[in-house]
Amino acid sequence: MNWAETIVKALKDWNTSMIVYVPDISIHQVTSLIEADPFFHLVSATREEEAIGIAAGAYAVGRNSAVFMQSSGFGNCVNALASLCIPCRTPIPLFINLRGGVGEFNIAQVAMGRTTRPILDLLGLVHFTLEDEHKMDLLMDGALKLCHAGRQPVAICMTQLLHGGKIA
Amino acid sequence: MGVRLLRFEATKLILRHAGNSPIVGNLGPTSDELRHAGHRDRNFYTYGSMGLCSSIALGMALSTTERIISLDGDGSLLMNLGGIATIGREAPKNLVVVVWDNEQWGQTGHQASHTAQGTDLAQVAQSCGIRRTAMVDNLEELESIFRTALDEDGPWLIVAKIQEAEYMPVAPIEPELTLYRMRNSFTG
């Protein structure tokens, strides 16, 4: 399995069938698999905070959910995490394509990419960073287990070294 | 035009007809009044997450066959107009959005909202593909259209013009309990 298939398998293993996303070229490798699989309902949101709201609503009626976004969009959903997911204790995995690191070509992506993980730290949310596929199946399963055990969002940050980066 | 619909009276009407359907309340007075009108496990009060009331309801509607009711506000919906487009795109038949439209940001000092200057949220919904819309300004019309919305396929977006009244006491702030009361009513 490649990295994208490993993520899909982990979502299925944790019965996470509601996936909400804002499109991104790198995570398209995962969301295209999700879109083609009838196990999932993939919802395209117009903005990341909206995606968080939809995912929280699904969880509130008993359906596990996850959100996919880019680090720039993470900046759009901080209040949704802080005032909905954290106080309500919703275990929603956040898959974040982390821009701004090795190979970044766009200065406008650098600051948000660099501050995504410090903001997660300030929010008290656990995050893992994936740079290759080594032990990725174990990490994914463990991250989702921790997410549900802690009843808090857990972020899985995916770098260019994992997915090959933006196709400019 | 003498608008005379009071949100608390309208909320009690919604509760009378909603049966056991989940209701999501917008933050602030809408959720406070929902709690005072009739506390139940299937009331999802929000305490923050500005603008996300109807997005939360959309996530619910896509995850259960039960009717889902969102009690949103004009100011909040204006913060997340893209959320209306997503409701139109997903088109869940079981979603009923009611917008308490007081044409102002009441809690922050009664500043006029965009609906006071001509923004028509029902027309916005129509242009996003939400065909079942209505605008009402009294209890009788609200009751009639809301009962129809419970019976006929949506998604629905009902704008109810309301008159702002004195706020009720702030309801208990218990987000974790709110979410898990709702969730446990589905998962046992």
Chai-1 contact restraints between the chains, C-beta under 6 A:
chainA,res_idxA,chainB,res_idxB,connection_type,confidence,min_distance_angstrom,max_distance_angstrom,comment,restraint_id
A,A45,B,T86,contact,1.0,0.0,6.0,A-B,restraint_1
A,T46,B,G82,contact,1.0,0.0,6.0,A-B,restraint_2
A,T46,B,A85,contact,1.0,0.0,6.0,A-B,restraint_3
A,T46,B,T86,contact,1.0,0.0,6.0,A-B,restraint_4
A,R47,B,G82,contact,1.0,0.0,6.0,A-B,restraint_5
A,E50,B,S55,contact,1.0,0.0,6.0,A-B,restraint_6
A,E50,B,N80,contact,1.0,0.0,6.0,A-B,restraint_7
A,E50,B,G82,contact,1.0,0.0,6.0,A-B,restraint_8
A,E50,B,G83,contact,1.0,0.0,6.0,A-B,restraint_9
A,G53,B,L52,contact,1.0,0.0,6.0,A-B,restraint_10
A,G53,B,S55,contact,1.0,0.0,6.0,A-B,restraint_11
A,G53,B,I56,contact,1.0,0.0,6.0,A-B,restraint_12
A,I54,B,S55,contact,1.0,0.0,6.0,A-B,restraint_13
A,I54,B,L58,contact,1.0,0.0,6.0,A-B,restraint_14
A,I54,B,G59,contact,1.0,0.0,6.0,A-B,restraint_15
A,A56,B,I56,contact,1.0,0.0,6.0,A-B,restraint_16
A,G57,B,I56,contact,1.0,0.0,6.0,A-B,restraint_17
A,G57,B,G59,contact,1.0,0.0,6.0,A-B,restraint_18
A,G57,B,M60,contact,1.0,0.0,6.0,A-B,restraint_19
A,A58,B,G59,contact,1.0,0.0,6.0,A-B,restraint_20
A,A58,B,S63,contact,1.0,0.0,6.0,A-B,restraint_21
A,A60,B,L179,contact,1.0,0.0,6.0,A-B,restraint_22
A,A60,B,M182,contact,1.0,0.0,6.0,A-B,restraint_23
A,A60,B,R183,contact,1.0,0.0,6.0,A-B,restraint_24
A,V61,B,M60,contact,1.0,0.0,6.0,A-B,restraint_25
A,V61,B,S63,contact,1.0,0.0,6.0,A-B,restraint_26
A,V61,B,T64,contact,1.0,0.0,6.0,A-B,restraint_27
A,V61,B,F186,contact,1.0,0.0,6.0,A-B,restraint_28
A,G62,B,R183,contact,1.0,0.0,6.0,A-B,restraint_29
A,G62,B,F186,contact,1.0,0.0,6.0,A-B,restraint_30
A,G62,B,T187,contact,1.0,0.0,6.0,A-B,restraint_31
A,R63,B,S63,contact,1.0,0.0,6.0,A-B,restraint_32
A,A80,B,S49,contact,1.0,0.0,6.0,A-B,restraint_33
A,S83,B,G48,contact,1.0,0.0,6.0,A-B,restraint_34
A,S83,B,S49,contact,1.0,0.0,6.0,A-B,restraint_35
A,L84,B,S49,contact,1.0,0.0,6.0,A-B,restraint_36
A,P87,B,P175,contact,1.0,0.0,6.0,A-B,restraint_37
A,C88,B,P175,contact,1.0,0.0,6.0,A-B,restraint_38
A,C88,B,E176,contact,1.0,0.0,6.0,A-B,restraint_39
A,C88,B,L179,contact,1.0,0.0,6.0,A-B,restraint_40
A,R89,B,E176,contact,1.0,0.0,6.0,A-B,restraint_41
